[in-house]
């Protein structure tokens, strides 16, 4: 009986091994077939490129094939949760420990710098058409106006030559370049380059849905995330050109982050590193709050600094990832990198970033995927540090609730830079939640006779059909809720402090 049981066990083990081997062989063949089928389809698409566009399409498709291959090779989570190591003590440096640079030599410091703003996004989330960078955010100035003013102020003040570079997408390039003409007389060298243009692929067949490179069907194409900056910057020729000019570092940030200004302390840390802290890559992080629990964080993994995004976290550990006590900082996407180090990684083909799979459903109901990468994910390929910066360096405008804050008296503006109003007692930003009636910028603006005084506001929630007269003052916690069919008009000059305003305009102490 024992021999029979042993024989049966061995037969089952052999069968399982054959099954497992068969599954692996099938998966390997399927991946090989998918790569070959994609290659064939991309060749067909390349043949549709207009005259003079073939080389550009070839570069785009080579990058896409590489991204697609990495997508096929990835198995399960890119991080083994139990292998995450505690951050070394010197991995994230407090901003307050950075040294001021000798004022007399700031020009020499700034002349080593290039500023790149990520400008590939549209203003659709706030109901606008065209590049998000041309939305008016403060005193009728746009994101782009403020960015140009900041660099121009630096160059005039120190006699420096800091260039501004915009990474556009095929969605924003034409409109942005039209707008740039108005800065011809500014004391700023402005350049642009484009992100790659990659084909969306059918989720089932893993084949491109595009029929032609020159097609007007923009839904068939997408810009592959800001991690594409390295290849695109290099392909544009600008990376080599700046290195030849003697530039050494690049400061990269989102154009809608109004806190992302050139900081001489951080630049000095890169150019003149303290003993033993030489760094090629610096990621600005800031303390996490409950509003930031989904933001990527820095971890130590496989003896390297690494960016951990929520998409990489196993489901059973998501709550742990969101913990403010365990993962205390998050990535602001303000990043400083040595240009020579970017070039080295590109030449060695050693720039490794996790592939982000973004699932989309098109208007026609077709399920597609787009493969992306994030600029900060490259940190593991460099000698790197994090710098824990003040919250003031993270001031993104993603929604109209953010727009309300930056348009208000919470901030003062000088030379394109916003600073927290010194009259605000607490240096934290109020929590603002605006309902769907405020989603679109043009309607949002019509609902305010003037932007309310928010200098003493802690929390604001507005829901329903609500308008504000001129000169309204909001303090403490204010909640205004207009029920369906009701409308609330806050009268001019009203002072609401710790109040709840309900649908019938009753005002209650909160």
C-alpha positions as CSV (number, residue, x, y, z in Angstrom):
1,X,0.0,0.0,0.0
2,X,2.8,2.4,0.9
3,X,4.5,1.7,-2.4
4,X,1.3,2.3,-4.3
5,X,0.7,5.6,-2.4
6,X,4.2,6.7,-3.2
7,X,3.8,5.8,-6.9
8,X,0.6,7.8,-7.0
9,X,2.2,10.8,-5.3
10,X,5.1,10.7,-7.7
11,X,2.6,10.5,-10.7
12,X,0.7,13.4,-9.4
13,X,3.9,15.4,-8.9
14,X,5.0,14.6,-12.4
15,X,1.6,15.6,-13.8
16,X,1.7,18.9,-11.9
17,X,5.2,19.6,-13.1
18,X,4.2,18.9,-16.7
19,X,1.2,21.1,-16.3
20,X,3.3,23.9,-14.8
21,X,5.9,23.5,-17.6
22,X,3.1,23.5,-20.2
23,X,1.6,26.8,-18.7
24,X,5.0,28.4,-18.7
25,X,5.7,27.4,-22.3
26,X,2.3,28.6,-23.3
27,X,2.8,32.0,-21.6
28,X,6.3,32.3,-23.2
29,X,4.9,31.5,-26.6
30,X,2.0,33.9,-26.1
31,X,4.4,36.7,-25.1
32,X,6.6,36.0,-28.1
33,X,3.5,36.0,-30.4
34,X,2.3,39.3,-28.9
35,X,5.6,41.0,-29.4
36,X,5.8,39.7,-33.0
37,X,2.2,40.7,-33.8
38,X,2.8,44.2,-32.3
39,X,6.0,44.6,-34.4
40,X,4.1,43.8,-37.6
41,X,1.3,46.3,-36.7
42,X,3.8,49.0,-35.9
43,X,5.5,48.5,-39.2
44,X,2.2,48.9,-41.0
45,X,1.5,52.1,-39.0
46,X,5.0,53.5,-39.8
47,X,4.2,53.1,-43.5
48,X,1.3,55.6,-43.1
49,X,3.6,58.4,-41.7
50,X,3.5,61.6,-43.7
51,X,6.7,62.5,-45.7
52,X,9.4,63.7,-43.3
53,X,7.7,62.1,-40.3
54,X,9.1,58.6,-40.7
55,X,12.2,59.1,-38.5
56,X,10.0,60.5,-35.7
57,X,7.6,57.6,-35.9
58,X,10.5,55.2,-35.9
59,X,11.9,56.7,-32.6
60,X,8.4,56.7,-31.0
61,X,7.8,53.1,-32.0
62,X,11.2,51.9,-30.8
63,X,10.4,53.4,-27.4
64,X,7.0,51.9,-27.3
65,X,8.3,48.4,-28.3
66,X,10.7,48.6,-25.3
67,X,7.9,49.6,-23.0
68,X,5.6,46.9,-24.3
69,X,8.3,44.2,-23.8
70,X,8.8,45.3,-20.2
71,X,5.0,45.2,-19.7
72,X,5.0,41.6,-20.9
73,X,7.9,40.6,-18.7
74,X,6.6,42.0,-15.4
75,X,5.1,39.4,-13.1
76,X,2.9,40.4,-10.1
77,X,3.8,43.2,-7.8
78,X,7.1,45.0,-8.5
79,X,7.8,45.1,-4.7
80,X,7.9,42.3,-2.2
81,X,6.3,44.0,0.8
82,X,8.3,42.1,3.4
83,X,11.5,43.1,1.6
84,X,11.0,46.9,2.1
85,X,13.8,48.2,4.3
86,X,13.8,51.1,6.8
87,X,15.0,54.3,5.2
88,X,18.7,55.0,6.1
89,X,19.0,58.0,8.4
90,X,20.7,60.2,5.8
91,X,18.4,59.2,2.9
92,X,16.0,62.1,3.4
93,X,17.5,65.3,4.5
94,X,15.5,68.0,6.3
95,X,15.3,71.2,4.3
96,X,16.3,73.3,7.3
97,X,19.7,71.6,7.3
98,X,20.6,72.8,3.8
99,X,23.2,75.5,3.7
100,X,22.7,78.9,2.1
101,X,25.0,79.7,-0.8
102,X,27.4,82.7,-0.9
103,X,25.2,85.4,-2.4
104,X,28.0,86.8,-4.5
105,X,28.3,83.5,-6.3
106,X,24.6,82.7,-6.9
107,X,25.0,83.6,-10.6
108,X,27.6,80.9,-11.1
109,X,25.3,78.5,-9.4
110,X,22.2,79.4,-11.5
111,X,24.2,79.3,-14.7
112,X,24.5,75.5,-14.2
113,X,20.7,75.0,-14.2
114,X,18.0,74.2,-16.7
115,X,14.3,74.3,-15.6
116,X,11.8,71.9,-17.2
117,X,8.1,72.3,-16.7
118,X,5.9,69.3,-17.5
119,X,3.3,70.8,-19.8
120,X,1.5,67.8,-21.4
121,X,-1.8,68.1,-19.7
122,X,-5.1,69.6,-20.8
123,X,-7.5,71.6,-18.7
124,X,-10.4,69.1,-19.2
125,X,-10.6,68.2,-15.5
126,X,-11.7,71.9,-14.9
127,X,-13.9,72.1,-18.0
128,X,-11.3,74.0,-20.2
129,X,-10.1,73.3,-23.7
130,X,-6.4,73.4,-24.7
131,X,-3.3,73.3,-22.5
132,X,-3.9,73.5,-18.8
133,X,-0.9,75.9,-18.6
134,X,-2.9,78.8,-20.2
135,X,-5.7,78.8,-17.6
136,X,-5.8,82.0,-15.6
137,X,-4.9,81.3,-11.9
138,X,-4.0,84.6,-10.3
139,X,-4.6,88.2,-11.3
140,X,-5.5,87.0,-14.8
141,X,-2.0,85.4,-15.1
142,X,-1.7,81.8,-16.3
143,X,0.5,79.0,-15.0
144,X,2.8,79.7,-18.0
145,X,2.9,83.4,-17.2
146,X,3.9,82.7,-13.7
147,X,6.6,80.2,-14.7
148,X,8.1,82.7,-17.1
149,X,7.9,85.5,-14.6
150,X,9.8,83.4,-12.0
151,X,12.7,82.6,-14.3
152,X,12.8,86.2,-15.7
153,X,13.1,87.5,-12.2
154,X,16.0,85.2,-11.4
155,X,17.9,86.1,-14.5
156,X,17.4,89.9,-14.0
157,X,18.2,89.8,-10.3
158,X,21.4,87.7,-10.6
159,X,22.4,88.3,-14.2
160,X,22.1,84.6,-14.8
161,X,21.0,82.6,-17.8
162,X,18.5,80.0,-16.6
163,X,16.6,78.6,-19.6
164,X,12.9,77.5,-19.3
165,X,12.0,74.3,-21.2
166,X,8.5,73.0,-21.7
167,X,7.8,69.3,-22.2
168,X,4.6,69.4,-24.3
169,X,2.5,66.5,-25.6
170,X,0.9,66.3,-29.0
171,X,-2.3,67.6,-27.2
172,X,-0.7,70.8,-26.1
173,X,2.2,71.5,-28.4
174,X,0.5,73.6,-31.1
175,X,-1.5,75.8,-28.8
176,X,1.5,76.3,-26.4
177,X,3.8,77.5,-29.2
178,X,1.2,80.0,-30.3
179,X,1.1,81.5,-26.8
180,X,4.9,81.5,-26.5
181,X,5.2,84.4,-29.0
182,X,4.1,86.9,-26.4
183,X,7.3,86.2,-24.4
184,X,9.7,87.1,-27.2
185,X,10.9,90.2,-25.3
186,X,11.4,88.4,-22.0
187,X,14.8,87.8,-20.6
188,X,14.3,84.0,-20.7
189,X,15.4,81.5,-23.3
190,X,12.3,79.3,-23.8
191,X,12.5,75.9,-25.6
192,X,10.0,73.1,-26.1
193,X,10.1,69.5,-26.9
194,X,7.4,66.8,-27.3
195,X,6.7,63.7,-25.3
196,X,6.4,60.6,-27.3
197,X,3.2,59.7,-29.1
198,X,2.3,56.1,-28.3
199,X,-0.6,54.0,-29.6
200,X,-3.3,52.8,-27.3
201,X,-3.7,49.0,-27.5
202,X,-6.8,46.9,-27.4
203,X,-7.0,45.2,-24.0
204,X,-8.0,41.9,-25.5
205,X,-5.8,41.6,-28.6
206,X,-2.9,43.7,-27.3
207,X,-2.7,45.3,-30.7
208,X,-2.8,49.1,-31.6
209,X,-6.2,50.5,-32.3
210,X,-4.8,53.2,-34.5
211,X,-5.1,52.8,-38.3
212,X,-2.8,55.6,-39.4
213,X,0.0,57.7,-37.9
214,X,-1.5,60.8,-39.5
215,X,-5.1,60.0,-38.4
216,X,-7.1,62.6,-36.7
217,X,-8.4,60.0,-34.3
218,X,-6.7,61.3,-31.2
219,X,-8.3,58.7,-29.0
220,X,-6.1,56.1,-30.6
221,X,-2.9,57.8,-29.2
222,X,-1.6,59.0,-25.8
223,X,1.4,60.7,-24.2
224,X,3.1,58.0,-22.1
225,X,3.4,59.7,-18.7
226,X,6.1,62.1,-17.5
227,X,8.7,59.2,-17.2
228,X,9.1,59.6,-20.9
229,X,11.0,62.8,-20.3
230,X,14.4,61.2,-20.3
231,X,14.1,59.6,-23.8
232,X,12.2,62.5,-25.3
233,X,14.6,65.2,-23.9
234,X,17.5,63.2,-25.3
235,X,15.8,62.6,-28.7
236,X,15.1,66.3,-29.0
237,X,18.8,67.1,-29.0
238,X,18.3,69.5,-26.1
239,X,20.1,67.3,-23.5
240,X,23.3,67.3,-25.5
241,X,23.0,71.0,-26.4
242,X,22.7,72.0,-22.7
243,X,25.6,69.8,-21.7
244,X,27.7,71.5,-24.4
245,X,26.7,74.9,-23.0
246,X,28.0,73.9,-19.6
247,X,24.7,73.2,-17.9
248,X,24.9,70.6,-15.2
249,X,21.6,70.2,-13.5
250,X,17.9,70.1,-14.4
251,X,15.0,71.0,-12.1
252,X,11.8,69.2,-13.2
253,X,8.3,70.0,-11.9
254,X,4.6,70.0,-12.9
255,X,3.6,73.3,-14.5
256,X,0.5,73.4,-12.3
257,X,2.5,73.2,-9.0
258,X,2.7,76.9,-8.1
259,X,5.1,76.1,-5.2
260,X,7.8,74.6,-7.5
261,X,10.1,77.5,-7.8
262,X,13.9,77.4,-8.2
263,X,15.5,77.0,-4.8
264,X,19.1,78.1,-4.3
265,X,19.6,75.9,-1.2
266,X,18.6,72.7,-3.0
267,X,20.7,73.7,-6.0
268,X,23.7,74.4,-3.8
269,X,23.3,71.0,-2.2
270,X,23.7,69.4,-5.6
271,X,26.5,71.6,-6.8
272,X,28.4,71.7,-3.5
273,X,27.4,68.6,-1.6
274,X,28.2,68.3,2.1
275,X,30.8,65.7,3.0
276,X,29.9,62.2,1.7
277,X,26.5,63.2,0.4
278,X,27.1,63.6,-3.3
279,X,23.9,63.1,-5.2
280,X,22.9,62.9,-8.8
281,X,19.1,62.8,-8.2
282,X,17.1,64.7,-5.5
283,X,13.4,64.2,-5.0
284,X,11.6,66.8,-3.0
285,X,9.2,65.1,-0.5
286,X,7.0,66.7,2.1
287,X,5.1,65.5,5.2
288,X,2.1,63.5,4.4
289,X,-1.4,64.6,5.7
290,X,-4.7,62.8,5.4
291,X,-5.3,64.5,2.1
292,X,-2.1,62.9,0.6
293,X,-2.5,59.3,1.5
294,X,-2.5,58.1,-2.1
295,X,0.7,60.0,-3.0
296,X,3.9,58.0,-3.8
297,X,6.5,57.7,-1.1
298,X,10.2,56.9,-0.8
299,X,11.3,53.5,0.4
300,X,14.6,51.7,0.7
301,X,14.4,48.5,-1.4
302,X,17.2,46.2,-2.6
303,X,19.7,48.7,-1.0
304,X,18.4,51.6,-3.2
305,X,16.1,54.5,-2.8
306,X,12.9,53.8,-4.6
307,X,9.5,55.5,-5.3
308,X,6.6,53.4,-4.2
309,X,3.2,54.2,-5.8
310,X,-0.1,53.0,-4.5
311,X,-0.6,51.0,-7.7
312,X,2.4,48.8,-6.7
313,X,1.0,48.0,-3.2
314,X,-0.6,44.6,-2.6
315,X,-4.3,45.1,-1.7
316,X,-3.8,43.7,1.8
317,X,-1.2,46.4,2.6
318,X,-3.0,49.5,1.1
319,X,-4.2,50.7,4.5
320,X,-0.6,50.4,5.8
321,X,0.7,52.3,2.8
322,X,-1.8,55.1,3.5
323,X,-0.6,55.3,7.2
324,X,0.8,58.7,8.1
325,X,2.8,57.1,10.9
326,X,4.7,54.5,8.8
327,X,5.1,56.3,5.5
328,X,5.5,59.9,6.6
329,X,6.4,61.7,3.4
330,X,5.2,61.8,-0.2
331,X,6.7,62.8,-3.6
332,X,5.9,66.3,-4.7
333,X,7.2,65.6,-8.2
334,X,9.8,68.4,-7.8
335,X,12.9,66.6,-9.0
336,X,16.6,67.7,-9.5
337,X,18.9,65.6,-11.6
338,X,22.5,65.8,-12.9
339,X,22.4,66.0,-16.7
340,X,25.5,63.9,-17.2
341,X,23.9,61.1,-15.1
342,X,20.8,61.2,-17.3
343,X,23.0,60.9,-20.4
344,X,25.0,58.0,-18.8
345,X,21.9,56.0,-18.0
346,X,20.5,56.5,-21.5
347,X,23.8,55.6,-23.3
348,X,24.1,52.5,-21.1
349,X,20.4,51.6,-21.6
350,X,20.2,51.2,-17.8
351,X,17.3,53.5,-17.1
352,X,14.8,51.1,-15.5
353,X,11.3,52.3,-14.4
354,X,8.2,50.4,-13.4
355,X,5.5,50.2,-16.1
356,X,2.2,51.7,-15.1
357,X,-0.8,50.1,-16.8
358,X,-3.6,52.6,-17.2
359,X,-6.9,51.0,-18.2
360,X,-9.3,53.2,-20.2
361,X,-12.7,52.8,-21.7
362,X,-13.2,54.9,-24.9
363,X,-16.4,56.7,-25.8
364,X,-17.3,53.8,-28.2
365,X,-17.1,51.3,-25.3
366,X,-13.7,49.8,-26.3
367,X,-11.5,48.8,-23.5
368,X,-7.9,49.8,-24.1
369,X,-4.7,50.1,-22.1
370,X,-2.0,52.7,-22.2
371,X,1.5,51.9,-20.8
372,X,3.1,54.7,-18.9
373,X,6.1,55.5,-16.6
374,X,6.6,58.2,-13.9
375,X,9.6,60.5,-13.8
376,X,10.3,59.8,-10.1
377,X,10.5,56.1,-10.6
378,X,13.9,56.5,-12.2
379,X,15.4,57.4,-8.8
380,X,16.7,53.8,-8.3
381,X,19.0,54.3,-11.2
382,X,20.9,57.2,-9.6
383,X,22.9,58.1,-6.5
384,X,19.9,59.7,-4.8
385,X,18.6,61.6,-1.8
386,X,15.2,62.9,-0.7
387,X,14.9,66.4,0.7
388,X,12.0,67.0,3.1
389,X,10.8,70.4,2.0
390,X,8.2,72.8,3.5
391,X,4.6,72.2,2.4
392,X,4.8,75.6,0.6
393,X,6.8,73.9,-2.2
394,X,3.8,71.7,-3.0
395,X,0.9,73.9,-4.3
396,X,-0.8,72.0,-7.1
397,X,-3.9,73.2,-8.9
398,X,-5.8,70.1,-10.0
399,X,-9.4,71.2,-9.3
400,X,-11.4,74.4,-8.8
401,X,-11.1,74.0,-5.0
402,X,-7.3,74.4,-5.4
403,X,-8.0,77.4,-7.7
404,X,-10.1,79.1,-5.0
405,X,-7.2,78.9,-2.6
406,X,-4.5,80.3,-4.9
407,X,-6.8,83.1,-6.1
408,X,-7.6,84.2,-2.5
409,X,-5.8,86.4,0.0
410,X,-4.3,83.3,1.6
411,X,-1.4,84.0,-0.7
412,X,0.6,87.1,-1.8
413,X,2.4,87.2,-5.1
414,X,5.8,88.6,-6.1
415,X,7.7,88.0,-9.4
416,X,5.4,85.1,-10.3
417,X,5.9,83.3,-6.9
418,X,3.1,82.7,-4.4
419,X,3.8,82.9,-0.7
420,X,1.5,82.2,2.3
421,X,0.1,85.5,3.6
422,X,2.1,86.5,6.7
423,X,-1.2,87.5,8.4
424,X,-2.5,83.9,8.4
425,X,-1.9,82.6,11.9
426,X,-1.6,78.9,10.9
427,X,0.7,78.1,8.0
428,X,-1.4,75.1,6.9
429,X,-3.7,75.2,3.9
430,X,-7.5,75.1,4.6
431,X,-9.4,72.0,3.4
432,X,-11.8,73.0,0.7
433,X,-14.4,70.8,-0.9
434,X,-16.6,72.3,-3.7
435,X,-19.5,70.4,-5.2
436,X,-20.1,69.5,-8.8
437,X,-21.7,72.9,-9.5
438,X,-18.2,74.4,-9.2
439,X,-16.3,71.9,-11.4
440,X,-15.9,74.0,-14.5
441,X,-13.7,77.1,-14.3
442,X,-16.1,79.4,-16.2
443,X,-19.1,78.5,-14.0
444,X,-16.9,78.5,-10.9
445,X,-15.9,82.2,-11.6
446,X,-19.5,83.2,-12.1
447,X,-20.5,82.0,-8.7
448,X,-18.2,84.5,-6.9
449,X,-18.8,88.3,-7.0
450,X,-15.3,88.3,-5.6
451,X,-13.1,85.6,-4.1
452,X,-13.9,85.4,-0.4
453,X,-11.5,86.4,2.4
454,X,-10.1,83.0,3.5
455,X,-7.3,84.3,5.8
456,X,-8.8,82.6,8.9
457,X,-10.6,79.7,7.2
458,X,-9.9,76.1,8.4
459,X,-12.5,74.1,6.4
460,X,-15.0,74.9,3.7
461,X,-17.6,72.5,2.2
462,X,-20.0,73.8,-0.4
463,X,-22.6,71.6,-2.1
464,X,-25.4,72.5,-4.5
465,X,-26.5,75.7,-6.2
466,X,-24.6,78.3,-4.2
467,X,-23.3,81.8,-5.1
468,X,-21.2,84.3,-3.1
469,X,-21.6,88.1,-3.2
470,X,-18.7,90.5,-3.1
471,X,-16.6,90.9,0.1
472,X,-17.7,87.7,1.8
473,X,-15.5,86.6,4.8
474,X,-15.2,82.9,5.8
475,X,-13.6,81.9,9.1
476,X,-13.2,78.6,11.0
477,X,-15.4,75.8,9.7
478,X,-18.1,76.7,7.2
479,X,-20.5,74.3,5.6
480,X,-23.0,75.5,3.0
481,X,-25.5,72.9,1.5
482,X,-28.2,73.8,-0.9
483,X,-30.5,70.8,-1.4
484,X,-31.8,69.8,-4.8
485,X,-34.0,72.5,-6.2
486,X,-32.9,75.0,-3.6
487,X,-30.5,77.9,-4.2
488,X,-28.4,79.8,-1.6
489,X,-27.0,83.2,-2.3
490,X,-24.5,84.4,0.3
491,X,-25.1,88.2,0.5
492,X,-22.4,90.7,-0.2
493,X,-20.3,91.5,2.9
494,X,-21.5,88.4,4.8
495,X,-19.3,87.1,7.6
496,X,-19.6,83.3,8.2
497,X,-17.6,82.0,11.1
498,X,-18.1,78.3,12.3
499,X,-21.5,78.2,10.6
500,X,-23.7,75.7,8.8
501,X,-25.9,77.2,6.1
502,X,-28.7,74.9,5.1
503,X,-31.1,74.9,2.1
504,X,-33.6,77.2,3.7
505,X,-30.8,79.7,4.6
506,X,-30.9,78.9,8.3
507,X,-27.6,79.8,9.9
508,X,-26.5,77.5,12.7
509,X,-23.5,77.6,15.1
510,X,-21.1,74.8,14.2
